[in-house]
Amino acid sequence: MSDTGIGARVVRKEDNRFLTGRGKYCDDINLANQTYAYFVRSPHAHAKIVKINAKKAEKSPGVVAVLTGADLAEDGLGGLICGWSINNKDGSPMKAGAHPALATDKVRHVGDHVAVVIGESLAEARAGAELVDVKYKELDAVVEVGKARKRGMPRVHDEIAKNTCYEWAIGEKDATDKAFAKADHVTKLNITNNRLVANPMEPRVALGSYEPAEEHFTLYTTSQNPHVARLILSAFIGMAPENKLRVIAPDVGGGFGSKIFVYAEETVCLWASKRIGGRPVKWTSDRSEAFLCDAHGRDHETTAELALDKDGKILGLRAHTTANMGAYLSTFASAVPTYLYATLLSGQYNIANIYAEVDAVYTHTAPVDAYRGAGRPEACFVVERLLEVAARETGVDPAELRRRNFVREFPHQTPVIMCYDTGDFDASLDMAMEMADYKGFEDRRKKAARQGKLRGIGFSNYIEACGIAPSAAVGSLGAGVGLWESAEVRVNPVGTVEVLTGSHSHGQGHETTFAQLVSDRLGIPLEQVSIVHGDTDKVQMGMGTYGSRSGAVGMTAISKAIDKVEAKARKIASHLMEASESDVEFSGGNFTVKGTDKSLAFGEVALAAYVAHNMPEDTEPGLKEGAFHDPSNFTFPAGCHICEVEIDAETGVTKIVKWTAVDDFGKIINPMIVEGQVHGGIAQGVGQALTEACIYDPDSGQLITGSFMDYCMPRADDLPSYDLGFTETACPSNPLGVKGCGEAGAIAAPAAVINAVTDALGTEDISMPATPNKVWNAIQANAKQAAE
Amino acid sequence: MPIVTMNVNGKDVSGDVEGRTLLVEFLRENLSLTGTHVGCDTSQCGACVVHVDGKAVKSCSTLALSAEGAKVTTIEGVARNGELHPMQAAFKANHGLQCGFCTPGMVMAGLDIVKRRGKKLKEETIRAELEGNICRCTGYHNIVKSIQDGASKM
């Protein structure tokens, strides 16, 4: 292994600019003659818009324009779309309510977009917005997922009965019911998967600019997938043909899913620039707006059952989930509680019979879509809570119950679409138990008890499906696009390399990891490789970064392009050295002829390709190759996380005293970056389990948790350090053997925490987040029950 | 409009501001020092931390005029002669940053912690001292390591 190649712990190439304050985020970009947008948002959860009077606002100093949904409609722009169609159990398509970028008839959640005020300065736009007089007729609202389908509830979309987007099912109902009828033990749980806000530290930004002379639009925006944004803005919203629309996503400060989607603001800023004659229009979200309007995550109510025989073998799993979509279907919302969720309900286990029903409902809340893990954390939580509780109910050690049911033969076809390609679940469990000193736990529990502390331990043996490809497979499940990835490897005449990738880095360190691959393969120093991404004018069409796909799909595309570069360079080198291609070897950046001292460096061959004075017959000059990669399967990262907690019975405060994570990500390109991804994922999962909850007032529909003062983001002192280990089964569906690591921690962590907390408390009845208040009340209830 | 004058990263600067102009706005918009970030509107996240007369402050809740005559250091003024400061170098060596958005605030907070609590820092001390800085990417593990490492090398 070289110092900079695959497997090396290389410090990041991108770090210097971030560490010296020279990153280039969207809000750092300002264009000449720029204006500022401020959105007038609904103060109500549900109301009819009676009248919008903008006269005063238009006369306010520095106001350039006030635009409404009527103006949008006048220009014939389409509404925002959901790109994944789900069919109901009866085969009919889901019901998607109209989603105009600016509301026309009704507002459907607090923060819904009503008008935009364009000003010479942000302060003037904001002052103008205060003067926009919107007359509303307030209507009743429903915000809770469990209430949306109940009789008498107000409709979010007039034409959609029972607020039901779809009623979907997967698996064999009859067979599963039969398995349950034979069961010796059934474990049943009611589970709430709490609603979360992604909260990347950089709020969203849209800076739209229209050039009248060329009829050309440019959008700078905080996107995880600028090409997909362009596609949607062009083909569906009708902004402009793709060749007249450039989307640039420069340095992006975290995404976690929330920056995949095309929102109202980027649509409106882009359009507004044309509307006002071509002056650029900039909108920078403040954190309050992010809470109101960024797509939220999770928000499921689930009833789940696990059937076991007398030996602890799982006979079947049944689940019914109601998933909150919010007021409108966001870009990929419909896929999250279906194909990204229920297809993972087999966990790491051999379960012959699974049946799951998912009802997706509209409520008067912000749209809900993918958030780190997207469906898979919800699935893992269901499966791993069921396993842990079943173990407790049947008196079997939780690790042992898992072992009795592990999948050990691969490929393994589950009853819910997924075909697991490889894995070794015993290996990760063994290593994690050793690292966590599971054997010593009971002693630690006793010791803690002597100090008045409740100690608990919890497992989470997760599996996820990553890459969100192959295209044909996702297409057959309703995806409106293919989910392949593209790359172009441009070798310059002096042998330096630019890689143009359709993936997008917003913290993942692609500039380093991808360069490691090139350095490893072409034998050139890391410094001579640049990674280009995030600009539709520079980079060929690509699908972007989400679903832990940039390694498995994006890097494989690069690898395939390198194959082609190498093949052409070999041909040229063979010609120059007057040897047959089969006698030429390539290693360490040098082409050599077997059994001779003839040698040409990669850079020399590159120069020869561009000088082109002496090329092989039928070979074009230049050295630049592109590739698209569409994988043959999802990838299946899996592992075992063990959380150990200590609860202060006096205060109800849960402290995580030890975190052990053993993950199988296949081959690892840069262990330092992978560890960082695991740390961050765990932190978000712990946040879900212990501190975070997005709460709407059930009566008024107002967002209660609208700032970092109310929504408890995990801080440094809420979290532990993490002990990480890795096992490796190489992924067979890509040449690099990589599986993906971005979401693992967020998927595994919530179940591990809650399994530990419930173990400590001796009660299963704790919902996320397990705040000190809830935990303290549970301790009091236990004490009261014991006294009675 | 009033004129504010201060010394930023060793340079005397002045500019027209409104009474309500925040220090972060002055830095980002008047001086184009865009390394100082705004991540929230409630003074919670710490992406905007700069040093004013040697003390860490949140520039999102400081009026520009209140820094009249002050000596301000932003993230752009931490590295010297093109060399990363030991605290910055420690963040790089320990992978203490991912998306980089909270990073300027974390580095400025880290320097302030060292100033107040010394170069030998316990993990618990750093975690408690970081209560005013939020990171969503790293889970803090490597930020804590970075500050500990950076402190020891200052």
Interface residues (C-beta under 8 A of the other chain):
Chain A: V11 R12 E14 D15 N16 R17 F18 L19 T20 G21 R22 G23 Y25 D27 D28 A123 N199 P200 M201 E202 P203 D251 V252 G253 G254 F256 D286 R287 S288 H506 G507 Q508 G509 M672 I673 E675 G676 H679 G680 G681 I682 A683 Q684 S707 F708 M709 M713 R715 A716 D717 L719 S721 Y722 G745
Chain B: E18 R20 R28 L33 T34 G35 T36 H37 V38 G39 C40 D41 T42 Q44 C45 A47 T74 I75 E76 V78 A79 L84 Q88 F91 K92 A93 H95 L97 Q98 C99 G100 F101 C102 T103 P104 V107 E123 E124 I126 R127 A128 L130 E131 N133 I134 C135 R136 C137 T138 G139 Y140 H141 N142 I143 V144
